[in-house]
Amino acid sequence: MSSVTITAKVSIEGLLGNCANEASEKSSVATIIVCGLPFDNYGKISWQDEMARLYNLAVGLSYEPDYKAYILLTVGKNQNAKQIKNHVRKMAKYLETIKISKARLIFAIETSEYHSTSFYVVPEGAKLPSCDGCEIFEGKDIR
């Protein structure tokens, strides 16, 4: 919405004399950045459902062409690291097929007691959401 312009107008009734009773001002809408709140968050779901959520992420990114997607995968301690990285490649490949460049993707893998995936849409230079002891890599480095 950062490219949208709005006009605010106020009218005052009951003024005495020849006083102006209306005023207006135009301004662009400021983009609100809420750090730490995910765009989406979910547990274990089917690949079909995950593709729908990735598509929604791509739509969100399309409104902010300079922003990146930060994708945090929290995985159980007993999950295979190779399988997780293969899944990350699959996610990146899908996003690329719907016109989201790998250069706009940042992935983080964190080990925990439970499995979840969180999407964040972050502006260039913003502090990324924290994760405890996670492995972070840029999507452009995914082969």
C-alpha positions in Angstrom: 0.0 0.0 0.0 3.0 2.3 0.1 2.1 3.6 -3.4 -1.5 4.6 -2.4 -2.4 8.2 -1.8 -5.2 9.2 0.5 -6.9 12.5 1.1 -8.3 13.6 4.5 -10.9 16.3 4.5 -12.5 18.1 7.4 -15.5 20.5 7.4 -16.5 22.6 10.4 -20.1 23.9 10.8 -21.1 27.0 12.8 -18.1 29.3 12.3 -18.7 33.0 12.5 -18.0 35.4 9.7 -16.0 34.6 6.6 -13.8 31.9 8.2 -12.8 29.0 6.1 -14.6 25.9 7.2 -12.9 23.2 5.1 -9.4 21.9 4.9 -7.9 18.9 3.2 -4.5 17.2 2.9 -3.1 14.4 0.8 -0.5 11.9 1.9 0.9 8.5 0.9 0.2 5.5 3.1 3.2 4.5 5.2 4.1 0.9 5.3 3.9 -0.5 8.8 6.6 -2.9 9.7 5.8 -5.2 12.6 8.9 -7.0 13.6 8.5 -10.5 15.0 5.0 -11.3 13.7 4.9 -14.0 11.1 3.0 -13.6 7.8 2.0 -17.2 8.3 2.8 -20.1 10.7 1.8 -23.7 10.5 2.7 -27.2 11.7 3.0 -30.4 9.6 0.7 -30.2 6.6 0.6 -31.8 3.1 2.7 -30.5 0.2 -0.5 -29.3 -1.5 -1.5 -27.2 1.5 2.0 -25.9 1.8 2.1 -24.8 -1.9 -1.1 -22.8 -1.2 0.6 -21.1 1.7 3.7 -20.4 -0.4 1.5 -18.9 -3.1 0.0 -16.6 -0.5 3.6 -15.6 0.6 4.4 -14.8 -3.1 1.3 -12.6 -3.3 2.4 -10.7 -0.2 5.9 -10.3 -1.7 4.5 -9.0 -4.9 3.2 -5.9 -3.1 6.6 -5.1 -1.8 9.2 -5.8 -4.5 12.2 -4.8 -2.3 11.3 -7.1 0.6 12.5 -10.6 1.2 10.9 -13.7 2.6 12.4 -15.1 5.7 11.3 -18.7 6.1 12.0 -20.3 9.5 11.7 -24.1 9.7 11.6 -25.4 13.2 12.3 -29.1 13.1 12.4 -32.0 15.6 15.8 -33.2 16.9 15.3 -36.6 15.3 14.5 -35.3 11.8 17.0 -36.0 9.0 19.0 -32.8 8.0 19.3 -34.0 4.4 15.5 -34.4 4.1 15.0 -30.9 5.6 17.4 -29.3 3.1 15.7 -31.2 0.3 12.4 -29.8 1.4 13.9 -26.3 1.5 15.1 -26.8 -2.1 11.6 -27.9 -3.0 10.1 -24.8 -1.5 12.6 -22.5 -3.2 11.9 -24.2 -6.6 8.2 -23.8 -6.2 8.5 -20.1 -5.3 10.8 -19.7 -8.3 8.1 -21.2 -10.6 5.7 -18.5 -9.4 8.2 -15.7 -10.2 9.8 -15.2 -6.7 13.6 -15.0 -7.2 15.8 -17.2 -5.0 17.6 -13.9 -4.2 14.5 -12.8 -2.2 14.5 -15.9 0.0 16.3 -16.4 3.4 15.9 -19.8 5.1 16.6 -20.6 8.7 16.5 -24.1 10.1 16.2 -24.4 13.9 16.0 -27.6 16.0 13.3 -27.8 18.6 10.9 -30.2 20.2 8.2 -29.5 17.6 7.8 -28.9 13.9 6.6 -25.6 12.5 7.2 -23.3 9.6 6.9 -19.5 9.8 7.0 -17.0 6.9 8.1 -13.4 7.5 8.1 -10.6 4.9 11.0 -8.3 5.8 12.3 -5.1 4.3 16.0 -4.8 3.1 18.2 -4.2 6.1 15.7 -5.1 8.7 16.7 -7.2 11.7 15.6 -10.8 11.1 13.4 -12.6 13.7 15.6 -14.4 16.1 16.1 -18.1 16.2 18.1 -20.1 18.7 21.2 -21.7 17.2 19.7 -22.0 13.7 21.4 -22.4 10.4 20.7 -19.5 8.1 21.3 -19.5 4.3 20.2 -17.3 1.4 17.9 -18.8 -1.2 20.3 -17.8 -4.0 22.9 -20.3 -2.5 20.5 -23.2 -2.9 21.5 -25.6 -5.7 
